[in-house]
């Protein structure tokens, strides 16, 4: 969210000045919204109440009516004394993909964790079919590993092959002792293998385990 602060400050400064709030002490008050459905960043207006002689919710509403939205921040709303800013997901996606922000840019901006962390991710079930969800888990898992390392933690990433134990023994026995006809006979009351998965070994062999 640090990369978004300047954009929020840019549209807030003239609105607050017009309302009678001077200085930039309010910049430290901008924080991630507690309710993400309301916005991405929020400014609590309670600290301005005494200075302006107005209720926080009225201050937030007045600021909302004054602020001009932008491509980066297309929506501003007020709720219970909080001014909420919604960031354009399309702009953020374009910004990240443009390469303007890099992993190294965040170094030094966060306190060092200096913890030992073990992250086990993906670990696809060897007895189940492989699909796009496995790739998603690898991306999410490796992202967590990199984020922890960025914060100074010592991270060990593990992938559990999980090719030992009862489930593997059952599958090995079934493959060695059951014919295709016998498997289909045992699974006669189950939904047959979809035509989409025919000739895909990982999908076909699951039926031996199920039998």
LUMLO-240819 format. One record per atom (N, C-alpha, C, CB): x, y, z; residue in three letters. Coordinates in steps of 0.2 Angstrom, whole numbers, plus 5000, padded with zeros to 4 digits. Glycine has a CB too. Layout:
// residues N
XYZALA/...
// end
This chain:
// residues 211
500449945000UNK/500050005000UNK/500450065000UNK/499550005006UNK/501150065002UNK/501550125002UNK/501550154995UNK/502250105004UNK/501550114990UNK/501650154983UNK/500950194982UNK/501750094978UNK/500450174985UNK/499750214984UNK/499750274988UNK/499250164985UNK/500150284993UNK/500050344998UNK/500150404994UNK/500550335003UNK/500650414990UNK/500650484986UNK/500050504982UNK/501250484982UNK/499750454979UNK/499150464975UNK/498550494980UNK/498950404971UNK/498450464986UNK/497950484990UNK/498150544993UNK/497950424996UNK/498750564995UNK/498950624998UNK/498850684993UNK/499750625000UNK/498950664986UNK/498950714981UNK/498150744981UNK/499150684974UNK/497650694981UNK/497050724981UNK/496750744987UNK/496550664978UNK/497050724993UNK/496850744999UNK/497050815001UNK/497050695004UNK/497650834999UNK/497950895001UNK/497550955000UNK/498650904998UNK/497350964994UNK/496851024992UNK/496251024996UNK/496751034985UNK/495950964997UNK/495250965000UNK/495350975007UNK/495050884999UNK/495850955011UNK/495950975018UNK/496151045019UNK/496550925021UNK/496551075014UNK/496751145015UNK/496051185014UNK/497251165009UNK/495651165009UNK/495051205008UNK/494551205014UNK/494651175002UNK/494651145018UNK/494251135024UNK/494451175030UNK/494151065025UNK/495151185030UNK/495451225035UNK/495951185039UNK/494951245040UNK/496151125036UNK/496651085040UNK/497351105037UNK/496551015039UNK/497851125041UNK/498451145038UNK/498951095040UNK/498651215040UNK/499551095037UNK/500151055039UNK/500050985035UNK/500151045046UNK/500450935037UNK/500450875034UNK/500450815039UNK/501050865029UNK/500250835045UNK/500250785051UNK/499750725049UNK/500050815057UNK/499250745045UNK/498750695044UNK/498950635039UNK/498150725040UNK/499550645036UNK/499850595031UNK/499950535035UNK/500450625028UNK/500150535041UNK/500350475045UNK/499750445047UNK/500750495052UNK/499150475047UNK/498550435049UNK/498250395043UNK/498050495051UNK/498450405037UNK/498250355032UNK/498450285033UNK/498450385025UNK/497950245033UNK/498150175034UNK/497650125030UNK/498050155042UNK/497850065029UNK/497450015026UNK/496750015029UNK/497749945026UNK/496250005025UNK/495550005028UNK/495349945032UNK/495050015022UNK/495049955037UNK/494849895041UNK/494349855038UNK/494549915048UNK/493849885034UNK/493349845030UNK/493549855023UNK/492649875031UNK/493849805020UNK/494149805013UNK/493549815008UNK/494449745011UNK/492949805010UNK/492349815005UNK/492249885004UNK/491749785008UNK/492449925009UNK/492350005009UNK/492950035005UNK/492350035016UNK/493550005005UNK/494050045002UNK/494750005003UNK/494150115004UNK/495250035000UNK/495950005001UNK/496350045007UNK/496350004995UNK/496250105006UNK/496550155011UNK/496050195015UNK/497150195008UNK/496150215021UNK/495650255024UNK/496050315028UNK/495250215029UNK/495650365029UNK/495850425033UNK/495350435039UNK/495950485029UNK/495550425045UNK/495050435050UNK/495050515052UNK/495250395057UNK/494450535052UNK/494350615053UNK/494150635060UNK/493750635048UNK/494250595065UNK/494150605072UNK/494650665074UNK/494150545076UNK/495250665072UNK/495750705075UNK/495550775072UNK/496450685072UNK/495150785067UNK/495050855065UNK/494450885068UNK/494950855057UNK/494050845072UNK/493350865075UNK/493450935079UNK/493050815079UNK/493950935084UNK/494050985088UNK/494251045084UNK/494550965094UNK/494751045080UNK/494951095076UNK/494451135072UNK/495551075072UNK/494051095069UNK/493551115064UNK/492851125067UNK/493451065058UNK/492751105073UNK/492151105077UNK/491551075073UNK/491951185077UNK/491751015070UNK/491250975066UNK/491250905068UNK/491350985059UNK/490750865067UNK/490750795069UNK/491150755064UNK/490050765069UNK/491550705066UNK/491950665061UNK/491650645055UNK/492250605065UNK/490950625056UNK/490650595050UNK/490450655045UNK/489950565052UNK/490350715047UNK/490250775043UNK/490850795040UNK/489950835047UNK/491450785043UNK/492050805040UNK/492150755034UNK/492650805045UNK/492050695035UNK/492250645030UNK/491750655024UNK/492150575033UNK/491150665025UNK/490650685020UNK/490850745016UNK/489950685023UNK/491050795019UNK/491250855016UNK/491850845012UNK/491350915021UNK/492350805014UNK/492950795011UNK/492750755004UNK/493450755015UNK/492350705005UNK/492150665000UNK/491850704994UNK/491650615002UNK/491450754996UNK/491050794991UNK/491550844987UNK/490550834994UNK/492150854990UNK/492650904988UNK/493150864983UNK/492950944993UNK/493350804985UNK/493850774982UNK/493750754975UNK/494050714986UNK/494150764970UNK/494150744963UNK/494450674962UNK/494450804959UNK/494050634960UNK/494350564959UNK/494850564953UNK/493750514958UNK/495250514952UNK/495750504947UNK/495750434944UNK/496450524950UNK/496150424939UNK/496150364936UNK/496450314941UNK/496650364930UNK/496850334946UNK/497150284951UNK/496650274956UNK/497750314954UNK/496250324958UNK/495750324964UNK/495150344961UNK/495950364970UNK/494750294958UNK/494150314955UNK/493550324959UNK/493950264950UNK/493650304966UNK/493050304970UNK/493250324977UNK/492650234971UNK/492850364980UNK/493050394987UNK/492350394991UNK/493350464988UNK/492350364997UNK/491650355001UNK/491850375008UNK/491350295000UNK/491350395012UNK/491350405019UNK/490950365023UNK/491250485020UNK/491150335028UNK/490750295033UNK/490950305040UNK/490850215031UNK/490550325044UNK/490650335051UNK/491250365053UNK/490650265054UNK/491350425050UNK/491950465051UNK/492650445048UNK/492050465059UNK/492550395043UNK/493150375040UNK/493050395032UNK/493250295040UNK/493650415029UNK/493650435022UNK/493950375019UNK/493950505020UNK/493650335014UNK/493950275011UNK/494050285004UNK/493450225012UNK/494650265002UNK/494850264995UNK/494950204992UNK/495550304995UNK/494650194986UNK/494650124982UNK/495150134976UNK/493950104980UNK/495650094976UNK/496150094971UNK/495950054965UNK/496850064973UNK/496050084959UNK/495850054953UNK/496249984952UNK/495950094947UNK/495949924952UNK/496349864951UNK/496649864944UNK/495849804952UNK/496349894939UNK/496549894932UNK/497249934932UNK/496049924927UNK/497249994935UNK/497850034935UNK/498349994939UNK/497650104939UNK/498249964945UNK/498749934949UNK/499049874945UNK/498449904955UNK/498649834942UNK/498849784938UNK/499349804932UNK/498349744934UNK/499149864929UNK/499649894924UNK/500249914927UNK/499249944920UNK/500249944933UNK/500749974936UNK/501249924938UNK/500550014942UNK/501049864941UNK/501449814943UNK/501849784937UNK/501049764947UNK/501449764931UNK/501649734926UNK/502149774922UNK/501149714921UNK/502149844923UNK/502549884919UNK/503249884921UNK/502349954919UNK/503349854927UNK/504049844930UNK/504249904934UNK/504549834925UNK/503849954935UNK/504050014939UNK/504149994946UNK/503450064938UNK/503849944949UNK/503949924956UNK/504349854955UNK/503349914960UNK/504849844959UNK/505249784960UNK/505349764967UNK/505949794956UNK/505549704967UNK/505649674974UNK/506149714978UNK/505849604974UNK/506649734975UNK/507149774979UNK/506949844981UNK/507749784974UNK/506349864978UNK/506149934980UNK/505849934987UNK/505649954975UNK/505649874989UNK/505349874996UNK/505849855002UNK/504849814996UNK/506449845000UNK/506949825005UNK/507049885009UNK/507649805002UNK/507149875016UNK/507249935020UNK/506649975023UNK/507749975017UNK/506049955020UNK/505449995021UNK/505049955027UNK/505050005015UNK/505249895028UNK/504949855033UNK/505349825038UNK/504549795030UNK/505149825045UNK/505649795050UNK/505849725048UNK/505249795057UNK/506449705050UNK/506749645049UNK/506349595053UNK/507449645049UNK/506149535051UNK/505849485055UNK/506349445059UNK/505349445050UNK/506849425055UNK/507349385058UNK/507149325062UNK/507749425063UNK/506649285059UNK/506349225061UNK/506449175057UNK/505549235062UNK/506449115059UNK/506549055055UNK/505849025053UNK/506948995059UNK/505749025047UNK/505049005045UNK/505048945040UNK/504749065041UNK/504648895041UNK/504548835036UNK/503948845033UNK/504548775041UNK/503948845026UNK/503348855022UNK/503348785017UNK/503348915018UNK/502848745018UNK/502648695014UNK/502148705009UNK/502548625018UNK/502248705003UNK/501748724998UNK/501648674992UNK/501748794996UNK/501148674989UNK/500948634983UNK/500848564985UNK/501548644978UNK/501448524986UNK/501348454988UNK/500748424985UNK/501348454996UNK/500748414979UNK/500148384975UNK/500148314977UNK/500248394968UNK/499548294978UNK/499348224980UNK/499548174974UNK/498648214981UNK/500048134975UNK/500248094969UNK/499748044967UNK/500848054971UNK/499148034971UNK/498647984969UNK/498048024966UNK/498347954975UNK/498148094965UNK/497648124962UNK/497848164955UNK/497348184966UNK/497348184951UNK/497548214945UNK/497848284946UNK/496948214940UNK/498348294941UNK/498648364941UNK/498248414937UNK/499348364939UNK/498148474940UNK/497748524936UNK/498048594937UNK/496948514938UNK/497648644935UNK/497948714935UNK/497948734942UNK/497448754931UNK/497548704947UNK/497548724954UNK/498248714957UNK/497048694958UNK/498548654954UNK/499248644957UNK/499748694955UNK/499548574954UNK/499648724949UNK/500148784947UNK/499948844951UNK/500048794940UNK/499348854953UNK/499148914957UNK/499448904964UNK/498348914958UNK/499448844967UNK/499748834973UNK/500448844974UNK/499548764976UNK/500848834968UNK/501548844968UNK/501648914967UNK/501848804962UNK/501248954964UNK/501349024963UNK/501249054970UNK/500949054958UNK/500749044973UNK/500549074980UNK/501049054985UNK/499849044982UNK/501248994985UNK/501748964990UNK/502449004989UNK/501848894989UNK/502649004983UNK/503349034982UNK/503249114983UNK/503549024975UNK/502749144982UNK/502649214983UNK/502749224991UNK/501949244981UNK/502449184995UNK/502449185002UNK/503249185004UNK/502049135006UNK/503549135001UNK/504249125003UNK/504649185002UNK/504549064999UNK/504549214996UNK/504949274994UNK/504749334998UNK/504749294987UNK/504149345000UNK/503949395005UNK/504249395011UNK/503149395005UNK/504249325014UNK/504649315021UNK/505349335020UNK/504549245023UNK/505649315015UNK/506349325014UNK/506549405013UNK/506649295008UNK/506049435010UNK/506049505009UNK/506049545016UNK/505549535005UNK/505649515021UNK/505649545027UNK/506149525032UNK/504949525030UNK/506649485029UNK/507249465033UNK/507249405037UNK/507349515038UNK/506649365035UNK/506649295039UNK/507049245035UNK/505849275039UNK/507249195039UNK/507649135036UNK/507049085034UNK/508149115041UNK/506949075028UNK/506449035025UNK/506648965022UNK/506049075020UNK/506348915024UNK/506448845021UNK/505848825018UNK/506748795026UNK/505848815011UNK/505248795007UNK/505348725006UNK/505248835001UNK/504748685007UNK/504748615006UNK/504148595002UNK/504748585013UNK/504248544998UNK/503748514994UNK/503748434997UNK/503848514987UNK/503148414999UNK/503148345002UNK/502848304996UNK/502648345008UNK/503348254994UNK/503148214988UNK/502548164990UNK/503748174986UNK/502548144997UNK/501948104999UNK/501848044995UNK/501348144999UNK/502448014994UNK/502447944990UNK/502547884994UNK/502847944984UNK/502347895001UNK/502447835005UNK/501847835009UNK/503047845010UNK/501647775012UNK/501147765017UNK/500547725013UNK/500847835018UNK/499947725017UNK/499447675015UNK/499147695008UNK/498847685020UNK/499047755006UNK/498747775000UNK/499247744994UNK/498647844999UNK/499847754995UNK/500347734989UNK/500347654989UNK/501047754990UNK/500247624995UNK/500247544995UNK/499647524992UNK/500347525002UNK/499047554993UNK/498447534990UNK/498447544983UNK/497847574993UNK/498747604980UNK/498747614973UNK/499247564970UNK/498947684971UNK/499747544973UNK/500247504970UNK/499947434969UNK/500947494974UNK/499647414975UNK/499347344975UNK/498747344969UNK/498947324982UNK/498347394969UNK/497847394964UNK/498047384957UNK/497347454965UNK/498647424955UNK/498947424949UNK/499147354947UNK/499447484948UNK/499447324952UNK/499747254951UNK/499247204950UNK/500247244956UNK/498647214953UNK/498247154954UNK/497547164951UNK/498047144961UNK/497347224949UNK/496647234946UNK/496747254938UNK/496347294950UNK/496347214934UNK/496347234927UNK/495847294926UNK/496047174923UNK/495847314920UNK/495447374918UNK/494747354919UNK/495547404911UNK/494547294917UNK/493847274917UNK/493647264924UNK/493747204914UNK/494047244929UNK/493947234936UNK/493747294939UNK/494447194939UNK/494247344937UNK/494147414940UNK/493447444938UNK/494747464938UNK/493247434932UNK/492647464929UNK/492047424933UNK/492647454922UNK/492147364934UNK/491647324937UNK/491547354944UNK/491747244937UNK/492047364948UNK/491947384955UNK/491647454955UNK/492647384958UNK/491847494950UNK/491647564950UNK/491047574946UNK/492147614948UNK/490647524945UNK/490047524940UNK/489547574943UNK/489747454940UNK/489447584949UNK/488947634952UNK/489247704952UNK/488747604958UNK/489847714950UNK/490147784950UNK/490047814943UNK/490847784953UNK/490147874943UNK/490147914937UNK/490747894933UNK/490147994938UNK/490747874927UNK/491247854923UNK/491747914921UNK/491047824916UNK/492347894919UNK/492847944918UNK/492647984912UNK/493547904917UNK/492648054913UNK/492448094907UNK/492948084901UNK/492548164910UNK/492648094895UNK/492948084889UNK/493548134889UNK/492448104883UNK/493448194892UNK/494048244892UNK/494648214895UNK/493748304896UNK/494548164900UNK/495148144903UNK/495448074901UNK/495048134911UNK/495148054896UNK/495347984893UNK/496047994890UNK/494847964887UNK/496447944891UNK/497147944889UNK/497647994893UNK/497247964881UNK/497348014899UNK/497748054903UNK/497948004909UNK/497448124906UNK/498547984910UNK/498747934915UNK/498547954922UNK/499447914914UNK/498648014924UNK/498548034931UNK/497748034932UNK/498748104932UNK/497348044928UNK/496648034929UNK/496447964929UNK/496248074924UNK/496647924924UNK/496447854923UNK/496647814929UNK/496747824917UNK/497347824932UNK/497547784937UNK/497247794944UNK/498347794938UNK/496947854945UNK/496547874951UNK/495947824952UNK/496247944950UNK/495747794946UNK/495147744947UNK/495447684950UNK/494847734940UNK/496047664949UNK/496347604952UNK/496347614960UNK/497047584950UNK/496547674962UNK/496547694969UNK/495847694972UNK/496847764970UNK/495347714968UNK/494647724971UNK/494347654971UNK/494247764966UNK/494547604967UNK/494247534967UNK/494547504973UNK/494447494961UNK/
// end
